[in-house]
Amino acid sequence: MPKFYSFSLGFFINCGSRDEPPQDNGIMHLIEHMLFKGTSRKSSLDIVKLIEGLGGSFDAYTTKENLIILTKFLSEHLTRVFNLIAELLLESKIANKEMAKEKSVILEEIKSNNEAPGDYVFDLFFKALFQNHSMGLPIAGTKESVEKIDAKKTKAHYRELLKKEIVVAVSGNFDSKEVLKLTEERFGHLDANPVKRTKPEGHCSKLIVQRKNEISQVHLVFGIPGFEYTSPLRYQFSILNTAFGGGMSSRLFQGLREKEGLVYNVQSFIDLYSDCGISGFYFVCDKNNLKRVAKQLKIIFHEIHKNGFSKDEIELAKTYLSGNLLLSLESSTNRMLRLGREMSYLKKINSIDDIIKRIRTINKKQINELITEYLNPKKYTIAAIGPINEKEVEDIFRSI
């Protein structure tokens, strides 16, 4: 993107929270924090001053399957930013004193998440859907697991992290030869071992409820196992998700919000991973409206199963998806994230033209064939938080 003044650079390390021992739940997230807490040459303050002194953005986050570092700076700073990332990844000290402080910060982060029902309900959902598997554990860990993690374990896991596959993705205004040279110099000596993972079993028709009497609304997630990222059906899946609850013209938005005014926030979602996926929907409403919501959901699902989605709905969803994809590519950060994600999961990059073509060639029949399996209310695992108990949720929503 030569007309840009900047570049977006990302490192995608193929190791996430699902790859840590259950007893050390949260250790990947802790390592992510510790990368910024000092190296063999720089203190945490030195790192912060360097980042802010270059006038860009620098962030990192942990997912179920990756540790991701992402940056955006003016093009003139490429070498300094790249070398800083390399130093953080390769020379982190993980000092005991800094780690004790950072564990305290993470415990506050866990408290904040647990006290935000819109976030914590998804932790409950993963726990119910992926029982007895690391995919069902929270990315940040729990208070108990984080408190038990010591520096010795953290350093050992950090060393193992550097043996995993790393994808370097960059977009914007940059010199590709310089990026390749820097990558070879700083990371060429590392091994790149694929992660060995056990595919989780997704559990259908489960229910998990956390009663919170201090809030007036109920947060609910309904979901089932879906496709992995490499599935050829992922584009059909995305269209189905969009028509069902991905936009303001979708069945869920129109049925629950626009026609009945029962909810403020309602949305469907899909998450795709290396060997599994999830599909579902989330909404928030007043407890007194739950029975009306359940009645309306029953109508929505009945109409979908009886008549499927119309050709117009499918075309609208396809246009919505294609348009949002193309518009997102006006951001170098979004381009970089797409490159990194595709290379991490597919080991190749699909061209935008090919993706748009594949979306446009999908027809009504291909979408409606997915309905029976993936829009089946009898199979949904349900997670709920609010002034409600398990029996109430069971009685209201199992009749859909």
C-alpha positions as CSV (number, residue, x, y, z in Angstrom):
1,M,0.0,0.0,0.0
2,P,2.7,2.5,-1.2
3,K,0.5,5.6,-0.7
4,F,0.3,5.0,3.1
5,Y,2.6,6.7,5.6
6,S,2.7,3.7,7.8
7,F,2.9,-0.1,8.1
8,S,1.0,-2.6,10.2
9,L,3.2,-5.5,11.5
10,G,1.9,-8.6,13.3
11,F,3.5,-11.7,14.8
12,F,1.2,-14.8,15.0
13,I,2.6,-17.5,17.3
14,N,0.8,-20.8,16.9
15,C,0.3,-21.4,20.6
16,G,-2.7,-20.3,22.7
17,S,-4.5,-21.0,25.9
18,R,-5.8,-24.4,24.7
19,D,-2.1,-25.5,24.4
20,E,-1.2,-25.0,28.1
21,P,-1.6,-27.7,30.8
22,P,-5.0,-27.3,32.6
23,Q,-3.3,-26.9,35.9
24,D,-1.4,-23.9,34.5
25,N,-4.5,-22.3,32.9
26,G,-3.7,-18.6,32.1
27,I,0.1,-19.1,31.7
28,M,0.0,-18.0,28.0
29,H,-1.8,-14.9,28.9
30,L,0.7,-14.2,31.7
31,I,3.6,-14.6,29.3
32,E,1.9,-12.2,26.9
33,H,1.9,-9.6,29.8
34,M,5.5,-10.5,30.8
35,L,6.9,-9.8,27.3
36,F,6.5,-6.1,28.1
37,K,8.0,-6.2,31.6
38,G,11.7,-6.1,30.7
39,T,14.3,-7.8,28.6
40,S,18.0,-8.5,29.0
41,R,18.6,-4.9,27.8
42,K,15.5,-2.8,28.5
43,S,13.3,-2.2,31.5
44,S,9.5,-2.0,31.2
45,L,9.8,1.8,31.3
46,D,12.4,1.8,28.6
47,I,10.0,-0.3,26.4
48,V,7.1,2.0,27.0
49,K,9.1,5.1,26.3
50,L,10.5,3.7,23.1
51,I,7.0,2.7,21.8
52,E,5.4,6.1,22.7
53,G,8.5,7.9,21.4
54,L,7.9,6.4,18.0
55,G,4.3,7.7,17.9
56,G,2.5,4.5,16.9
57,S,0.4,1.7,18.5
58,F,1.7,-1.5,20.0
59,D,-0.5,-4.3,21.4
60,A,-0.7,-8.0,22.1
61,Y,-3.4,-10.4,23.0
62,T,-3.9,-14.2,23.6
63,T,-6.5,-16.3,22.0
64,K,-7.5,-19.9,22.3
65,E,-4.8,-20.8,19.6
66,N,-2.4,-17.9,19.2
67,L,-0.4,-15.3,20.9
68,I,-0.6,-12.2,18.7
69,I,1.6,-9.1,18.7
70,L,0.3,-6.3,16.5
71,T,1.8,-2.8,15.7
72,K,1.3,0.2,13.5
73,F,3.9,2.9,13.0
74,L,5.3,5.3,10.5
75,S,7.2,3.5,7.7
76,E,10.5,5.1,8.8
77,H,10.4,3.2,12.0
78,L,10.1,-0.3,10.6
79,T,13.6,-1.6,11.6
80,R,13.4,-0.2,15.2
81,V,9.9,-1.7,15.7
82,F,10.8,-5.1,14.2
83,N,13.9,-5.3,16.4
84,L,11.9,-4.3,19.5
85,I,9.4,-7.1,18.8
86,A,12.3,-9.5,18.4
87,E,13.8,-8.4,21.6
88,L,10.5,-8.8,23.5
89,L,10.0,-12.3,22.1
90,L,13.5,-13.6,22.3
91,E,15.0,-11.8,25.4
92,S,12.2,-11.5,27.9
93,K,13.6,-11.8,31.4
94,I,10.4,-12.9,33.2
95,A,11.8,-11.6,36.5
96,N,10.2,-12.8,39.7
97,K,9.5,-9.4,41.1
98,E,7.8,-8.1,37.9
99,M,5.9,-11.4,37.6
100,A,4.4,-11.0,41.1
101,K,3.2,-7.6,40.2
102,E,1.8,-8.7,36.8
103,K,-0.1,-11.6,38.3
104,S,-1.8,-9.1,40.6
105,V,-2.8,-7.0,37.5
106,I,-4.1,-10.1,35.8
107,L,-6.2,-11.1,38.9
108,E,-7.8,-7.6,38.7
109,E,-8.4,-8.3,35.0
110,I,-10.1,-11.6,35.8
111,K,-12.3,-9.9,38.4
112,S,-13.3,-7.2,35.9
113,N,-14.2,-9.9,33.4
114,N,-16.2,-12.0,35.9
115,E,-18.1,-8.9,36.9
116,A,-19.0,-8.0,33.3
117,P,-21.9,-10.5,32.5
118,G,-21.6,-9.8,28.7
119,D,-18.1,-11.1,28.8
120,Y,-18.3,-13.8,31.5
121,V,-21.3,-15.5,29.9
122,F,-19.1,-16.6,27.0
123,D,-16.6,-18.1,29.4
124,L,-19.5,-20.1,30.9
125,F,-20.6,-21.1,27.4
126,F,-17.2,-22.4,26.4
127,K,-17.1,-24.3,29.7
128,A,-20.4,-26.0,29.0
129,L,-19.7,-26.7,25.3
130,F,-16.2,-28.0,25.7
131,Q,-16.3,-29.9,29.0
132,N,-13.1,-31.6,30.2
133,H,-11.0,-30.0,27.5
134,S,-8.7,-27.0,27.5
135,M,-10.9,-25.2,24.9
136,G,-13.4,-24.8,27.7
137,L,-11.1,-23.0,30.0
138,P,-10.9,-19.1,30.2
139,I,-8.0,-17.5,28.3
140,A,-6.9,-15.4,31.3
141,G,-7.1,-18.4,33.7
142,T,-8.9,-18.4,37.1
143,K,-7.9,-16.8,40.3
144,E,-6.8,-20.2,41.7
145,S,-4.8,-21.2,38.6
146,V,-3.0,-17.9,38.2
147,E,-2.0,-17.7,41.8
148,K,-0.3,-21.1,41.6
149,I,1.8,-20.3,38.5
150,D,5.4,-19.7,39.4
151,A,8.4,-18.2,37.6
152,K,10.0,-21.6,36.9
153,K,6.9,-22.9,35.0
154,T,6.5,-19.6,33.2
155,K,10.0,-19.6,31.9
156,A,9.8,-23.2,30.8
157,H,6.6,-22.5,28.9
158,Y,8.1,-19.4,27.4
159,R,11.0,-21.4,26.1
160,E,8.6,-23.9,24.5
161,L,6.6,-21.0,23.0
162,L,9.7,-20.0,20.9
163,K,9.8,-23.5,19.3
164,K,6.3,-23.0,17.8
165,E,5.4,-21.8,14.3
166,I,5.5,-18.0,13.9
167,V,3.8,-16.1,11.1
168,V,5.1,-12.6,10.4
169,A,2.5,-10.5,8.5
170,V,2.9,-7.0,7.3
171,S,0.9,-4.5,5.2
172,G,1.1,-0.8,4.3
173,N,4.1,1.1,3.1
174,F,7.3,-1.0,3.7
175,D,10.3,-2.6,2.0
176,S,9.6,-6.3,1.7
177,K,13.3,-7.1,1.3
178,E,14.0,-5.4,4.6
179,V,11.3,-7.3,6.4
180,L,12.6,-10.6,5.0
181,K,16.2,-9.7,6.0
182,L,15.2,-8.8,9.5
183,T,13.1,-11.9,9.9
184,E,15.9,-14.2,8.8
185,E,18.4,-12.4,11.0
186,R,16.4,-12.4,14.2
187,F,14.3,-15.6,13.8
188,G,16.0,-17.7,11.2
189,H,17.7,-19.8,13.9
190,L,14.4,-20.9,15.6
191,D,12.7,-24.3,15.1
192,A,9.1,-24.2,13.8
193,N,7.4,-27.2,15.3
194,P,3.6,-27.6,14.7
195,V,1.4,-27.8,17.8
196,K,0.0,-31.2,18.6
197,R,-3.6,-30.8,19.6
198,T,-6.5,-33.1,20.7
199,K,-9.7,-32.2,19.0
200,P,-12.4,-31.3,21.5
201,E,-15.8,-32.9,21.7
202,G,-18.5,-30.4,21.5
203,H,-21.4,-31.1,23.9
204,C,-24.9,-30.3,22.7
205,S,-28.0,-29.6,24.8
206,K,-26.1,-28.6,28.0
207,L,-27.1,-25.8,30.4
208,I,-25.1,-23.7,32.7
209,V,-26.5,-20.8,34.7
210,Q,-24.9,-18.3,37.1
211,R,-27.4,-16.5,39.3
212,K,-26.7,-12.7,39.8
213,N,-29.5,-11.0,41.7
214,E,-27.7,-7.6,41.6
215,I,-28.4,-7.1,37.9
216,S,-31.8,-6.7,36.3
217,Q,-31.1,-8.2,32.9
218,V,-30.4,-11.8,31.7
219,H,-27.5,-12.4,29.4
220,L,-27.9,-15.6,27.3
221,V,-25.7,-17.5,24.8
222,F,-27.0,-20.3,22.7
223,G,-24.5,-22.3,20.7
224,I,-23.5,-25.6,19.1
225,P,-20.3,-27.1,17.6
226,G,-19.6,-25.8,14.1
227,F,-16.9,-26.0,11.4
228,E,-13.1,-25.6,11.6
229,Y,-11.3,-22.8,9.8
230,T,-10.1,-25.1,7.0
231,S,-13.6,-26.3,6.1
232,P,-14.7,-25.6,2.5
233,L,-18.2,-24.8,4.0
234,R,-17.0,-21.7,6.0
235,Y,-18.3,-19.2,3.4
236,Q,-21.7,-20.9,3.4
237,F,-21.6,-20.8,7.2
238,S,-20.8,-17.1,7.2
239,I,-23.7,-16.3,4.9
240,L,-26.1,-18.4,7.1
241,N,-24.9,-16.6,10.2
242,T,-25.4,-13.2,8.5
243,A,-28.9,-14.0,7.4
244,F,-29.8,-15.4,10.8
245,G,-28.5,-12.7,13.0
246,G,-25.6,-10.8,11.5
247,G,-27.2,-7.6,10.5
248,M,-30.2,-5.3,11.1
249,S,-32.2,-7.1,8.4
250,S,-31.5,-10.5,9.9
251,R,-34.2,-12.8,11.3
252,L,-33.1,-12.4,14.9
253,F,-32.7,-8.6,14.8
254,Q,-36.1,-8.1,13.1
255,G,-37.9,-10.7,15.2
256,L,-36.6,-9.8,18.6
257,R,-35.8,-6.1,18.4
258,E,-37.6,-4.3,15.6
259,K,-41.0,-6.1,15.6
260,E,-41.3,-6.8,19.4
261,G,-38.9,-4.4,21.1
262,L,-37.8,-7.2,23.5
263,V,-34.0,-6.7,23.3
264,Y,-31.5,-4.0,22.7
265,N,-28.5,-6.2,21.8
266,V,-28.9,-9.4,19.8
267,Q,-26.4,-11.0,17.4
268,S,-25.4,-14.4,16.0
269,F,-21.7,-15.4,15.8
270,I,-19.3,-18.0,14.5
271,D,-15.8,-18.8,15.7
272,L,-13.5,-21.0,13.6
273,Y,-10.5,-22.8,15.0
274,S,-7.9,-25.3,13.7
275,D,-9.9,-28.4,14.4
276,C,-13.3,-27.2,15.6
277,G,-15.7,-24.3,15.6
278,I,-18.8,-22.9,17.2
279,S,-22.0,-21.3,16.0
280,G,-24.6,-19.5,18.1
281,F,-26.3,-16.3,19.1
282,Y,-26.3,-14.0,22.1
283,F,-28.9,-11.5,23.5
284,V,-29.7,-9.5,26.6
285,C,-33.1,-8.8,27.9
286,D,-35.1,-8.0,31.1
287,K,-36.1,-11.1,33.0
288,N,-39.7,-10.2,32.7
289,N,-39.4,-10.5,28.9
290,L,-37.9,-14.0,28.7
291,K,-41.1,-15.9,28.1
292,R,-42.0,-13.5,25.2
293,V,-38.4,-13.8,23.8
294,A,-38.7,-17.6,23.9
295,K,-42.1,-17.5,22.2
296,Q,-40.7,-15.2,19.5
297,L,-37.6,-17.5,19.0
298,K,-39.9,-20.4,18.5
299,I,-41.7,-18.6,15.7
300,I,-38.4,-17.5,14.1
301,F,-37.0,-21.1,14.1
302,H,-40.3,-22.6,12.9
303,E,-40.4,-20.2,9.9
304,I,-36.8,-20.9,9.1
305,H,-37.2,-24.7,9.2
306,K,-40.5,-24.6,7.3
307,N,-39.5,-22.2,4.4
308,G,-35.7,-21.7,4.7
309,F,-34.1,-18.4,3.8
310,S,-35.4,-16.7,0.7
311,K,-33.3,-15.9,-2.3
312,D,-33.5,-12.2,-1.5
313,E,-32.2,-12.8,2.1
314,I,-29.3,-14.9,0.8
315,E,-28.3,-12.2,-1.7
316,L,-28.6,-9.5,0.9
317,A,-26.3,-11.5,3.2
318,K,-23.8,-12.1,0.5
319,T,-23.7,-8.4,-0.4
320,Y,-23.3,-7.5,3.2
321,L,-20.4,-9.9,3.7
322,S,-18.7,-8.9,0.5
323,G,-19.1,-5.2,1.2
324,N,-17.8,-5.4,4.7
325,L,-14.8,-7.5,3.6
326,L,-13.8,-5.0,0.9
327,L,-14.3,-2.0,3.2
328,S,-12.2,-3.6,5.9
329,L,-9.3,-3.8,3.5
330,E,-9.0,-0.1,3.4
331,S,-7.2,-0.6,6.8
332,S,-3.7,-1.8,6.7
333,T,-4.2,-3.4,10.2
334,N,-7.2,-5.4,8.9
335,R,-5.2,-6.5,5.9
336,M,-2.3,-7.6,8.1
337,L,-4.7,-9.5,10.4
338,R,-6.2,-11.3,7.5
339,L,-2.8,-12.3,6.1
340,G,-1.6,-13.6,9.4
341,R,-4.8,-15.5,10.2
342,E,-5.0,-17.2,6.7
343,M,-1.4,-18.2,6.7
344,S,-1.6,-19.5,10.3
345,Y,-4.6,-21.7,9.5
346,L,-4.4,-22.4,5.8
347,K,-0.7,-22.1,5.0
348,K,-1.7,-20.0,2.0
349,I,-3.4,-16.7,1.2
350,N,-6.6,-16.7,-0.7
351,S,-6.9,-13.7,-3.0
352,I,-9.7,-11.2,-2.3
353,D,-11.1,-11.8,-5.8
354,D,-11.3,-15.6,-5.2
355,I,-13.1,-15.0,-1.8
356,I,-15.6,-12.6,-3.4
357,K,-16.2,-15.0,-6.3
358,R,-16.8,-17.9,-3.9
359,I,-19.3,-15.9,-1.8
360,R,-21.2,-14.7,-4.9
361,T,-21.5,-18.3,-6.4
362,I,-23.1,-19.7,-3.2
363,N,-26.9,-20.3,-3.8
364,K,-30.0,-20.6,-1.7
365,K,-30.0,-24.4,-1.7
366,Q,-26.4,-24.6,-0.3
367,I,-27.4,-22.3,2.6
368,N,-30.7,-24.0,3.5
369,E,-29.0,-27.4,3.6
370,L,-27.2,-26.2,6.7
371,I,-30.4,-25.2,8.6
372,T,-31.4,-28.6,10.1
373,E,-28.0,-29.2,11.6
374,Y,-26.8,-25.7,12.6
375,L,-30.0,-23.8,13.4
376,N,-31.5,-26.5,15.6
377,P,-32.8,-25.2,18.9
378,K,-33.0,-28.7,20.4
379,K,-29.2,-29.0,20.2
380,Y,-28.2,-25.7,21.6
381,T,-26.0,-25.5,24.7
382,I,-27.2,-22.6,26.8
383,A,-25.2,-20.3,29.1
384,A,-27.0,-17.7,31.2
385,I,-26.2,-15.0,33.8
386,G,-28.7,-12.9,35.6
387,P,-31.5,-12.9,38.3
388,I,-32.6,-16.4,37.3
389,N,-31.9,-20.0,38.2
390,E,-31.3,-23.1,36.1
391,K,-34.8,-24.5,36.3
392,E,-36.3,-21.2,35.1
393,V,-34.0,-21.1,32.1
394,E,-34.8,-24.8,31.4
395,D,-38.5,-24.3,31.6
396,I,-38.5,-21.2,29.4
397,F,-36.2,-22.1,26.6
398,R,-36.2,-25.9,26.2
399,S,-39.7,-25.6,24.7
400,I,-38.4,-23.7,21.6
